[in-house]
């Protein structure tokens, strides 16, 4: 490609791509190996990707290209760009979404030359075998800063590098993050060998950077707002002081972040195993819960508005009246300070005051549209409630045509936007049918609206990545403007300076990377030098993790079995044999030998049906790595089906306790028991204690009832890898010796009211399933049973005076969350 005004290439349309030196330089560098390109927004990162696509199609004409992006609007945007740029049939450029059936996607994977999809679609099709990466010569990764943790980019890249015959990865982002550790993780997860960075001050980029003016406008909180703030801070301060006294905090400052508070419950729960049923641990958990609620209320007051705060107050009050309300929540809403704060908020609402930022916002937006009727304005806010309220207020003014722009998730009183609705709104915004969008975080990433002249931060975010992404929605093809609204002396200021600090840190890291790039060949060696340590592959890191947490397949052995083993050892030493019972001999004969296991493991493929909601947990991914044949379905009963008779319900430790409180667990287990001959419950995590304020004895009682009354086996696992191995082992034993192919029970078996009634009664001390049935036969309803006099209880066979007394004492006992 010569240096001309436009790029000339067989796969690229005439005059479709302007020739820019920095783009061609990064393109040439990316041919050397897997590359991470970091450029400011609006500088054509997608165009560099397009140049690379053209080259890979030229070298490997029979291979396909895959580009992944985190949202459907971004996927559609890439497809539109590629169809404008490439001189190939539009049908060869394919967009895949969840609306396309798996069977149809399997065909399209083989037909398309350039395929664009979300990573979740790609991961699902990899798990189910619908996608083979062998003949994909390029993987493009948009918004590469997401390639951390368990995000779908990570397993997709790993599988691609393992399976592709001619692998090459090109990853792009405007903001990789402020920490070297995060950049390192991105590089490791995407197998990056080469980093190309540019800032808006880079020499070859400067001529193409559009000027973006940034303005900060400060407002004062009114006196009544300040009064509410003082009341909330006083309540928060008292709780933080108690947490400090209990040893969980070093400082009781009310400026503590919600993130720091959210970390505490996990630390506290670990102490339950060591300290047992310690009232101080329950006290600490309650104090943390109340503190988190108060910090959230303060943030809503300071940064959002009275409507958002009142909605949160109403929600807390409603929850406090529910029968499942915690003692701490009830106590919190009854505090004098909280009652007064609520009353003042109601007064402010009646006065028609929302937040001092709103008059400024209205002034700024109307002035912009009046001065330039073709302008587009994007307003960003953290919260959906605020987005809804702001859109309503802005829509009352001429000449504004406003819509909010939010994600897909729906709540009880707030339906999310489908991907189709998101695309329609963005198209209306581009065409000018709408001239203002009020967006949450879903509008921050990658959306290219060249007509957007103004971006308004209604609130600040303590993230360099998100701040950069927000600003990047303007100044793309012409000068842009950014206005940041800040309430003085509030979290707005704290978040603003936090993001500024992180941005400076990120720019410093990028400058260091540029120095390495200029000094030496920026391949794996320079990245290792930059991070100050040798890069470790994903496989090596997994190996290290395995060594630090050695896994054993040895089953737990009870005393009786241990005694028999010792007898066998002694008998073997004497040349004797131990006589086995008929049942024991059958089990011994049926149990496969090590040789049988080795021979069958390679020959047969184990199949497990996985509920689609479990793909987010990462277990499906682990099963695929264990070479299990995965079938993903939406299951009405069970999370995993291992054979025609084995169904598995999985709960992590926190969800296990939550499902007891909200009543989900036992109906799920009854359905599991009704549908599968061998039902299994897997509880995953280090401990079940302390996630909620439940007496440990009650949790042990629930587990005992599951085993004894429901006859359901329980397996305890430590993490998802452990869970996946158990699932594979059980499925293998079920499928390899007898034809027990997994079968979906399509109809959810009805749960009889009588079974639930018997289960509730069986929860009383010394009441087993037989006695529960007798009691319900006699009294017919739970109400009659609870109100039955002592004499009638004693008359039931098997109850007697002692059990009757225990029942009445428990019915009358006062609940205490600390015990």
C-alpha positions in Angstrom: 0.0 0.0 0.0 1.6 3.2 -1.2 1.2 6.6 0.5 -1.7 8.1 -1.5 -4.7 10.2 -0.6 -6.8 7.0 -0.5 -6.0 3.4 0.1 -6.0 1.2 -2.9 -6.5 -2.5 -2.4 -8.5 -5.3 -4.3 -10.8 -5.8 -1.3 -11.4 -2.1 -0.5 -13.7 0.2 -2.5 -12.2 3.2 -4.3 -11.9 6.3 -2.2 -13.4 4.5 0.8 -10.4 4.9 3.2 -8.3 8.0 3.5 -4.6 7.3 3.6 -3.3 8.3 7.1 0.3 7.6 8.0 -0.3 6.6 11.6 -3.0 4.1 10.6 -0.7 2.5 8.0 2.1 2.4 10.5 0.0 0.6 13.1 -1.3 -1.7 10.4 2.2 -2.6 9.3 3.2 -3.3 12.9 0.1 -5.4 13.5 1.3 -7.9 10.9 4.2 -8.9 13.1 2.0 -10.5 15.8 -1.0 -10.1 18.1 -1.4 -6.4 18.7 -3.1 -4.1 21.1 -3.8 -0.7 19.6 -4.6 2.2 22.0 -5.8 5.4 20.3 -8.0 8.3 21.3 -11.6 8.1 20.2 -12.5 9.3 16.7 -9.2 8.4 15.1 -10.4 5.4 13.1 -9.3 2.3 15.1 -11.9 0.4 13.1 -10.3 1.6 9.8 -7.0 0.1 10.9 -8.8 -3.2 11.6 -10.4 -2.9 8.2 -6.9 -2.6 6.6 -5.8 -5.7 8.5 -8.9 -7.6 7.4 -8.2 -6.8 3.8 -4.6 -8.1 4.1 -5.6 -11.3 5.8 -8.3 -12.0 3.2 -5.7 -11.4 0.5 -3.2 -13.9 2.2 -5.8 -16.5 3.2 -8.7 -16.1 0.7 -10.5 -19.2 1.9 -10.4 -18.3 5.6 -12.9 -16.1 7.5 -12.6 -13.1 9.7 -14.3 -12.7 13.1 -14.8 -9.3 14.8 -16.3 -9.2 18.3 -17.8 -6.2 20.1 -19.6 -6.1 23.5 -23.0 -4.8 22.4 -25.4 -5.3 19.5 -25.4 -1.5 18.6 -21.6 -1.7 18.2 -21.8 -5.0 16.2 -24.2 -3.3 13.8 -22.0 -0.2 13.6 -19.0 -2.4 12.5 -21.1 -4.2 10.0 -22.3 -0.9 8.5 -18.7 0.4 8.3 -17.4 -2.8 6.7 -20.2 -2.8 4.1 -19.2 0.8 3.2 -15.5 0.0 3.0 -15.1 -3.5 1.5 -15.6 -4.4 -2.1 -17.2 -7.7 -1.4 -20.8 -8.8 -1.5 -22.8 -7.5 1.4 -24.1 -11.0 2.1 -20.5 -12.0 2.9 -20.5 -9.6 5.8 -22.7 -11.2 8.5 -24.0 -9.9 11.8 -24.8 -12.7 14.3 -27.1 -12.2 17.3 -29.0 -14.1 19.9 -32.1 -13.8 17.6 -30.5 -16.1 15.1 -31.2 -19.8 15.9 -28.1 -21.9 16.8 -28.7 -24.2 13.8 -28.8 -21.1 11.5 -25.7 -19.7 13.1 -23.9 -22.9 12.5 -24.5 -22.5 8.8 -23.6 -18.8 8.8 -20.3 -19.4 10.5 -19.3 -21.5 7.5 -20.6 -19.1 4.9 -19.5 -15.6 5.9 -16.2 -14.0 4.9 -16.4 -11.3 7.7 -18.5 -12.1 10.7 -19.3 -9.7 13.5 -20.9 -10.8 16.8 -21.0 -10.3 20.5 -18.5 -12.5 22.4 -21.3 -14.3 24.3 -22.7 -15.6 21.0 -19.3 -16.8 20.0 -18.6 -18.5 23.4 -22.0 -20.3 23.4 -21.4 -21.6 19.9 -17.9 -22.7 20.8 -19.3 -24.6 23.9 -21.9 -26.4 21.8 -19.6 -27.2 18.9 -21.5 -25.0 16.5 -18.3 -23.0 15.7 -14.9 -24.2 14.6 -12.0 -21.7 14.7 -9.7 -23.7 12.4 -10.2 -21.5 9.3 -10.4 -18.0 10.9 -7.3 -16.0 10.0 -8.0 -12.9 12.2 -9.8 -12.1 15.4 -10.6 -8.4 15.9 -11.5 -7.4 19.4 -13.2 -4.1 20.0 -13.3 -2.3 23.4 -10.4 -4.6 24.4 -10.3 -3.1 27.9 -13.1 -5.6 28.7 -10.7 -8.6 28.3 -10.3 -9.1 32.0 -11.7 -11.6 34.6 -14.3 -13.9 33.3 -15.6 -11.7 30.5 -16.3 -13.8 27.3 -13.4 -12.2 25.4 -11.0 -14.2 27.5 -12.2 -17.8 26.7 -12.9 -16.8 23.0 -9.3 -15.6 22.6 -7.9 -18.7 24.3 -9.8 -21.1 22.1 -9.0 -19.1 19.0 -5.2 -19.2 19.6 -5.5 -22.9 20.3 -7.6 -23.9 17.3 -6.9 -21.4 14.5 -4.6 -22.6 11.7 -3.4 -19.1 11.0 -4.1 -17.1 14.2 -3.7 -13.3 14.5 -5.4 -11.0 17.0 -5.9 -7.3 16.7 -7.4 -5.6 19.7 -8.4 -1.9 19.9 -9.4 0.4 22.7 -9.3 4.1 23.6 -8.7 3.4 27.3 -7.0 0.3 28.6 -7.2 1.4 32.2 -5.0 3.2 34.7 -3.2 0.2 36.3 -0.3 -1.6 34.8 -1.7 -4.8 36.3 -4.9 -4.4 34.2 -2.9 -3.7 31.0 -0.8 -6.8 31.8 -4.0 -8.9 32.3 -5.4 -7.7 29.0 -2.2 -8.5 27.2 -2.0 -12.0 28.7 -5.7 -12.8 28.1 -5.4 -11.7 24.4 -2.0 -13.2 23.9 -0.6 -9.7 22.9 2.9 -9.5 21.5 2.9 -6.0 20.3 1.5 -2.7 21.7 0.8 0.4 19.5 -0.1 3.5 21.4 -1.0 7.0 20.4 -2.2 10.0 22.5 -3.9 13.1 21.2 -0.4 14.7 21.4 1.4 12.1 19.3 3.1 13.8 16.4 1.6 11.6 13.6 -1.9 11.9 15.1 -2.1 15.6 16.0 -3.3 16.8 12.6 -6.4 14.6 12.8 -7.5 15.3 16.4 -10.6 17.4 16.6 -10.6 20.0 19.4 -12.8 19.2 22.3 -13.6 22.0 24.8 -14.2 20.8 28.3 -16.0 23.0 30.8 -16.8 22.4 34.5 -19.9 24.0 36.1 -20.3 23.9 39.8 -23.6 24.2 41.7 -24.4 24.6 45.4 -26.6 22.2 47.3 -29.6 24.1 48.9 -29.9 24.3 52.7 -32.6 21.6 52.9 -30.4 19.3 50.9 -27.6 20.0 53.3 -29.9 19.2 56.2 -30.8 15.8 54.8 -27.1 15.2 54.1 -26.2 15.9 57.7 -28.9 13.5 59.0 -27.7 10.7 56.7 -24.1 11.3 57.6 -24.8 11.2 61.4 -26.5 7.9 61.0 -23.7 6.6 58.8 -21.0 7.9 61.2 -22.5 6.0 64.2 -22.4 2.7 62.3 -18.9 3.2 60.9 -17.7 3.9 64.5 -19.1 0.6 65.6 -17.5 -1.2 62.7 -14.2 0.4 63.6 -14.6 -0.6 67.3 -15.3 -4.2 66.1 -12.0 -4.1 64.2 -13.4 -4.1 60.7 -12.5 -0.5 59.7 -9.4 1.5 60.3 -11.2 4.8 59.8 -14.8 5.9 60.5 -14.8 8.6 57.9 -18.2 9.2 56.2 -16.3 9.7 53.0 -15.8 5.9 52.8 -16.6 4.5 49.4 -19.4 2.0 48.8 -16.9 -0.2 47.1 -14.8 -0.5 50.3 -18.0 -1.4 52.3 -19.1 -4.0 49.7 -15.8 -5.8 50.3 -16.4 -6.2 54.0 -19.2 -8.9 54.1 -16.9 -11.5 52.4 -14.2 -10.8 55.0 -16.7 -11.1 57.8 -18.2 -14.4 56.6 -14.8 -16.0 56.6 -14.8 -15.6 60.3 -17.9 -17.7 60.9 -15.9 -20.9 60.4 -13.3 -19.8 62.9 -15.6 -18.0 65.5 -18.8 -19.9 65.1 -22.1 -18.4 66.1 -20.5 -15.1 67.3 -23.1 -12.3 67.8 -20.5 -9.7 66.9 -20.3 -11.1 63.4 -24.0 -10.7 62.8 -23.8 -7.2 64.3 -21.0 -6.4 61.9 -22.9 -7.7 58.9 -26.0 -5.7 59.9 -23.9 -2.5 60.3 -22.3 -3.0 56.9 -25.7 -3.5 55.2 -27.1 -0.3 56.8 -23.9 1.6 55.9 -24.1 0.6 52.3 -27.8 1.8 52.2 -26.8 5.1 53.7 -23.9 5.7 51.3 -26.2 5.0 48.4 -28.8 7.4 49.7 -26.2 10.1 50.1 -25.0 9.6 46.6 -28.5 9.9 45.2 -29.1 13.1 47.2 -25.8 14.7 46.2 -25.5 13.7 42.6 -28.9 12.7 41.3 -32.0 14.4 42.8 -34.9 14.3 45.2 -37.0 11.9 43.1 -34.3 9.3 43.0 -33.8 9.6 46.8 -37.5 9.4 47.6 -37.9 6.4 45.4 -35.1 4.7 47.3 -36.6 5.7 50.7 -39.9 4.2 49.5 -38.2 1.0 48.5 -36.5 0.7 51.9 -39.8 1.4 53.7 -41.7 -1.2 51.6 -39.0 -3.8 52.3 -39.1 -3.1 56.0 -42.8 -3.9 56.1 -42.3 -7.2 54.4 -42.3 -10.4 56.4 -38.7 -11.2 55.2 -37.3 -7.8 56.3 -34.1 -7.9 58.4 -34.0 -6.5 61.9 -31.3 -4.0 60.8 -33.4 -2.6 57.9 -36.5 -2.2 60.2 -34.3 -0.4 62.8 -32.7 1.8 60.1 -36.0 3.2 58.7 -37.3 3.8 62.2 -34.4 6.0 63.2 -35.4 9.5 64.1 -32.9 11.0 61.6 -34.2 8.8 58.7 -37.8 9.8 59.5 -36.9 13.5 59.5 -34.8 13.1 56.3 -37.8 11.5 54.6 -40.1 14.3 55.7 -37.7 17.0 54.4 -37.3 15.2 51.1 -41.1 15.2 50.8 -41.2 18.9 51.4 -38.6 19.6 48.8 -40.5 17.5 46.3 -43.7 19.5 46.9 -41.8 22.7 46.3 -41.0 21.4 42.8 -37.2 21.3 43.4 -35.4 18.3 41.9 -31.6 19.2 42.0 -29.7 22.4 41.4 -27.9 20.8 38.5 -31.2 20.4 36.5 -31.8 24.2 35.8 -28.2 24.4 34.5 -28.7 21.2 32.3 -31.9 22.7 30.8 -30.2 26.0 30.1 -27.2 24.3 28.4 -29.1 21.9 26.2 -31.8 24.3 25.0 -29.1 27.0 24.3 -27.1 24.5 22.2 -30.1 23.3 20.1 -31.4 26.9 19.6 -28.0 28.1 18.4 -27.6 25.1 16.1 -30.8 23.2 15.3 -28.9 20.3 13.7 -26.9 19.7 16.8 -27.1 16.5 18.8 -26.7 16.3 22.6 -25.8 13.3 24.8 -26.5 13.5 28.5 -24.8 10.8 30.7 -26.0 9.7 34.1 -25.2 6.7 36.3 -28.8 5.7 37.2 -31.8 4.7 35.2 -34.2 6.5 37.5 -32.3 9.7 36.8 -32.3 9.0 33.1 -36.0 8.6 33.1 -36.6 11.8 35.1 -34.2 13.9 33.1 -35.7 12.7 29.8 -39.2 13.7 31.1 -38.1 17.1 32.2 -36.1 17.8 29.0 -39.0 16.7 26.8 -41.2 19.4 28.2 -39.1 22.1 26.4 -39.1 23.2 22.8 -37.3 22.4 20.5 -36.0 19.3 22.3 -36.9 15.8 21.1 -35.5 13.5 23.8 -35.3 9.8 24.6 -33.5 7.9 27.2 -31.0 5.2 26.1 -30.6 2.3 28.6 -29.6 -1.3 28.7 -31.6 -4.5 28.2 -32.1 -5.6 31.8 -35.6 -5.1 33.1 -36.7 -4.4 36.6 -40.2 -4.6 38.1 -41.1 -1.0 37.4 -38.7 -0.3 34.6 -38.6 -2.2 31.4 -35.2 -2.2 29.6 -34.6 -1.5 25.9 -34.3 -4.5 23.6 -31.4 -4.5 21.2 -33.8 -3.7 18.4 -35.1 -0.6 20.4 -31.5 0.5 21.1 -30.7 0.3 17.3 -33.9 2.2 16.4 -33.2 5.0 18.9 -29.6 5.4 17.7 -30.7 5.6 14.1 -33.3 8.3 15.0 -30.6 10.2 16.8 -28.3 10.0 13.8 -31.1 11.2 11.5 -32.1 14.1 13.7 -35.5 12.7 14.6 -34.2 12.8 18.1 -31.8 15.6 19.1 -31.0 14.6 22.7 -30.4 11.3 24.4 -30.1 10.7 28.1 -28.0 7.6 28.4 -26.6 5.4 31.1 -23.4 3.4 30.7 -24.7 1.5 27.7 -24.2 4.7 25.6 -20.6 5.2 26.7 -18.8 2.6 24.6 -17.9 3.0 21.0 -21.1 4.5 19.6 -20.1 6.7 16.6 -22.4 9.6 16.2 -20.4 12.1 14.2 -23.1 14.7 14.6 -22.9 14.8 18.4 -21.7 18.3 19.3 -22.2 18.3 23.1 -21.8 15.7 25.8 -23.0 16.6 29.3 -21.9 14.7 32.4 -24.9 15.0 34.7 -22.8 13.2 37.2 -19.1 12.2 37.5 -17.8 8.6 37.5 -14.6 7.5 39.4 -13.3 5.7 36.4 -10.8 6.8 33.8 -12.1 4.4 31.2 -15.7 5.6 31.6 -14.8 9.2 31.6 -12.7 8.9 28.4 -15.5 6.9 26.8 -18.1 9.5 27.7 -16.0 12.4 26.3 -15.2 10.3 23.2 -18.8 10.5 22.0 -18.2 14.1 20.7 -15.4 15.7 18.7 -15.1 12.7 16.3 -15.4 14.5 12.9 -15.7 18.1 14.0 -15.0 20.2 17.1 -16.9 19.0 20.2 -17.8 20.3 23.6 -18.0 18.5 27.0 -19.7 20.0 30.1 -19.3 18.4 33.5 -21.9 19.3 36.2 -20.5 19.1 39.7 -22.3 19.7 43.0 -19.8 21.4 45.4 -18.6 19.4 48.4 -20.2 16.2 47.3 -19.3 12.8 45.8 -19.3 14.5 42.4 -16.1 16.3 43.3 -14.5 13.1 44.8 -15.4 11.0 41.7 -14.2 13.8 39.4 -10.7 14.0 41.0 -10.5 10.2 41.2 -11.1 9.9 37.4 -8.6 12.7 36.7 -5.9 11.0 38.8 -6.5 7.7 37.0 -6.4 9.3 33.6 -3.0 10.9 34.4 -1.8 7.6 35.6 -3.0 5.9 32.4 -1.3 8.6 30.2 1.9 8.0 32.1 1.7 4.3 31.5 1.0 4.9 27.8 4.0 7.3 27.5 6.2 4.6 29.0 4.9 2.1 26.5 5.6 4.6 23.7 9.2 5.0 24.9 9.7 1.2 24.8 8.2 1.1 21.3 10.5 3.8 20.1 13.6 2.3 21.7 13.2 -1.4 20.6 11.2 -3.8 18.6 7.9 -3.8 20.6 7.3 -7.5 20.7 7.0 -9.8 23.7 10.3 -8.7 25.1 9.4 -5.1 25.5 6.0 -5.9 27.1 7.9 -8.1 29.6 10.3 -5.3 30.3 7.5 -2.8 30.8 5.7 -5.0 33.3 8.9 -5.8 35.0 8.3 -9.5 35.0 8.1 -12.4 32.5 4.7 -12.8 30.9 2.9 -15.9 31.9 0.6 -17.7 29.5 -3.0 -18.6 30.5 -2.0 -22.3 30.7 0.9 -21.5 33.0 -1.2 -19.4 35.3 -3.8 -22.2 35.5 -1.0 -24.6 36.3 0.2 -22.3 39.1 -3.3 -22.0 40.4 -3.7 -25.7 40.4 -0.4 -26.2 42.3 -1.4 -23.6 44.9 -4.7 -25.3 45.4 -4.0 -29.1 44.9 -7.1 -30.9 43.8 -7.9 -34.4 45.0 -10.5 -36.8 43.6 -10.4 -38.9 46.8 -13.8 -39.3 48.3 -14.5 -38.7 52.0 -14.4 -42.0 53.9 -16.6 -42.6 56.9 -15.5 -44.5 60.0 -17.2 -47.7 59.0 -15.6 -47.8 55.6 -12.2 -46.9 57.1 -12.5 -49.7 59.6 -13.3 -52.2 56.7 -10.3 -50.9 54.7 -8.1 -51.4 57.7 -9.4 -55.0 58.1 -8.7 -55.6 54.4 -5.2 -54.4 54.8 -4.6 -56.6 57.8 -6.2 -59.5 56.1 -4.0 -59.0 53.1 -0.9 -59.0 55.2 -2.0 -62.4 56.7 -3.0 -63.7 53.3 -6.6 -63.8 54.3 -9.7 -62.4 52.5 -12.5 -60.4 54.1 -16.0 -61.7 53.3 -18.2 -59.1 51.6 -22.0 -58.8 51.8 -24.0 -59.4 48.6 -24.6 -55.6 48.2 -20.9 -54.9 48.8 -19.9 -57.5 46.3 -22.2 -56.1 43.7 -20.8 -52.6 44.2 -17.3 -53.9 43.9 -18.1 -55.8 40.7 -19.8 -52.7 39.2 -17.0 -50.3 40.1 -14.8 -49.7 37.1 -11.1 -50.6 37.3 -8.4 -48.0 36.6 -7.7 -49.7 33.3 -11.4 -49.6 32.3 -11.5 -45.9 33.1 -8.4 -45.2 31.0 -9.7 -47.1 28.1 -13.2 -45.7 28.0 -12.3 -42.0 28.7 -10.7 -41.6 25.3 -13.3 -43.7 23.4 -16.6 -42.0 24.4 -17.7 -38.5 24.6 -19.5 -37.4 27.8 -22.6 -35.2 27.3 -24.0 -32.8 29.8 -27.1 -30.6 29.2 -26.5 -27.1 30.8 -29.2 -24.6 31.6 -28.6 -21.4 29.6 -28.5 -19.3 32.7 -25.5 -21.3 34.0 -23.3 -20.1 31.1 -22.6 -16.9 33.1 -21.1 -18.9 36.0 -18.2 -20.1 33.9 -18.9 -23.8 34.6 -20.0 -24.5 31.0 -16.6 -23.1 29.9 -14.8 -25.3 32.4 -16.7 -28.4 31.2 -15.8 -27.6 27.6 -12.1 -27.4 28.7 -12.6 -30.9 30.2 -13.7 -32.1 26.7 -17.3 -32.6 27.8 -19.9 -32.3 25.0 -22.1 -29.4 26.1 -25.7 -28.8 25.1 -27.1 -25.5 26.2 -30.9 -25.3 26.8 -33.3 -23.3 28.8 -34.3 -25.8 31.5 -37.4 -25.6 33.7 -36.0 -28.1 36.2 -32.3 -28.5 37.2 -29.2 -26.6 36.2 -27.3 -29.6 34.8 -28.6 -32.9 33.5 -26.0 -35.6 33.7 -28.0 -38.6 32.6 -31.6 -39.9 32.2 -31.8 -40.2 36.0 -29.4 -37.6 37.4 -30.4 -33.9 37.6 -28.3 -31.3 39.5 -29.2 -28.1 41.1 -26.3 -25.8 41.8 -26.2 -23.0 44.3 -23.2 -20.9 45.3 -23.0 -20.3 49.0 -24.6 -16.9 49.0 -27.4 -17.9 46.7 -28.1 -21.0 48.9 -28.9 -18.8 51.9 -30.8 -16.3 49.7 -32.9 -19.0 48.2 -33.9 -20.3 51.7 -35.0 -16.8 52.7 -36.9 -15.9 49.5 -38.6 -19.4 49.3 -37.0 -20.6 46.0 -35.0 -23.5 47.3 -37.5 -26.0 48.4 -39.9 -25.7 45.4 -36.9 -26.2 43.1 -35.7 -29.2 45.1 -39.2 -30.8 45.1 -39.4 -30.3 41.3 -35.9 -31.8 41.0 -36.9 -34.8 43.2 -40.1 -35.4 41.2 -38.3 -35.4 37.8 -35.1 -37.2 38.5 -34.4 -40.5 40.1 -31.1 -39.3 41.5 -31.3 -35.6 42.4 -28.2 -33.8 43.5 -27.7 -30.4 45.1 -24.2 -28.8 44.7 -23.3 -26.1 47.2 -20.3 -24.1 45.9 -18.1 -21.9 48.1 -15.9 -21.8 51.1 -18.7 -21.4 53.7 -22.4 -21.0 53.8 -22.3 -19.0 57.0 -22.6 -15.2 57.3 -23.9 -14.4 53.9 -27.2 -13.4 55.4 -28.3 -12.9 59.1 -29.4 -16.5 59.5 -28.7 -18.6 62.5 -26.1 -21.3 61.5 -28.3 -23.9 63.3 -31.1 -23.0 60.9 -28.8 -23.5 57.9 -27.7 -26.9 59.3 -31.3 -27.8 59.9 -32.2 -27.0 56.2 -29.3 -29.1 55.0 -30.4 -32.0 57.3 -33.9 -31.7 55.9 -32.7 -31.8 52.3 -30.8 -35.0 53.0 -33.3 -36.8 55.3 -36.7 -35.5 54.2 -36.1 -35.0 50.5 -33.5 -37.8 50.1 -31.4 -35.5 47.9 -27.6 -35.9 47.8 -25.5 -32.9 48.6 -22.0 -32.3 47.2 -19.9 -29.4 48.5 -17.4 -27.9 46.1 -14.9 -25.1 46.5 -15.0 -23.3 43.2 -16.3 -23.7 39.6 -13.4 -25.9 38.5 -14.2 -28.2 41.4 -17.9 -28.2 40.4 -17.1 -28.9 36.8 -14.9 -31.9 37.7 -17.6 -33.4 39.9 -20.2 -33.0 37.1 -17.9 -34.7 34.6 -17.0 -37.5 36.9 -20.7 -38.3 37.8 -21.7 -38.0 34.1 -18.9 -40.3 33.0 -19.9 -42.9 35.5 -23.6 -42.6 34.5 -23.0 -42.7 30.7 -20.0 -45.0 30.0 -21.3 -48.3 31.2 -25.1 -48.0 30.7 -27.0 -46.1 28.1 -28.3 -43.2 30.3 -28.1 -40.3 27.8 -29.2 -37.0 29.4 -32.9 -36.3 28.9 -34.6 -33.0 29.4 -37.8 -33.2 31.5 -39.8 -30.7 29.4 -42.7 -30.2 31.9 -42.1 -28.9 35.3 -43.8 -31.3 37.8 -46.4 -29.7 39.9 -45.5 -29.1 43.6 -48.2 -30.3 45.9 -49.3 -28.0 48.7 -49.4 -31.0 51.0 -45.7 -31.6 50.4 -44.8 -28.1 51.3 -47.0 -28.3 54.4 -45.4 -31.5 55.5 -41.9 -30.0 54.9 -42.7 -26.9 57.1 -44.0 -29.1 60.0 -41.0 -31.4 59.6 -38.8 -28.4 60.4 -39.9 -28.5 64.1 -37.6 -30.2 66.6 -37.7 -34.0 66.5 -40.5 -34.0 63.9 -39.6 -36.4 61.1 -41.5 -36.8 57.8 -43.8 -39.6 59.3 -44.8 -37.4 62.3 -45.3 -34.4 60.0 -47.8 -36.4 57.9 -49.7 -37.5 61.0 -49.9 -34.0 62.3 -51.2 -32.6 59.0 -53.7 -35.4 58.7 -55.0 -34.5 62.1 -55.0 -30.7 61.8 -55.4 -30.2 58.0 -53.9 -26.7 57.9 -50.7 -25.1 59.2 -52.9 -22.6 61.1 -54.7 -25.3 62.9 -51.5 -27.0 63.8 -49.9 -23.8 65.2 -53.0 -23.0 67.2 -53.6 -26.5 68.5 -53.7 -26.9 72.3 -51.1 -28.9 74.1 -53.5 -31.8 74.9 -54.4 -32.3 71.2 -50.7 -32.3 70.2 -49.8 -34.8 72.9 -52.6 -37.1 71.7 -50.9 -37.7 68.3 -49.0 -41.0 68.2 -45.3 -40.4 68.5 -45.5 -36.8 69.9 -46.0 -37.1 73.6 -45.6 -34.3 76.2 -42.0 -33.5 75.6 -42.3 -32.9 71.8 -45.6 -31.1 72.3 -43.9 -28.7 74.7 -41.0 -28.1 72.3 -43.4 -27.3 69.5 -45.3 -24.8 71.6 -42.1 -23.2 72.9 -40.8 -22.7 69.4 -44.1 -21.2 68.2 -44.1 -18.6 71.0 -40.3 -17.9 70.9 -39.2 -14.3 70.1 -37.1 -14.1 67.0 -33.5 -12.7 67.5 -31.4 -12.1 64.4 -28.2 -12.1 66.6 -28.6 -15.8 67.6 
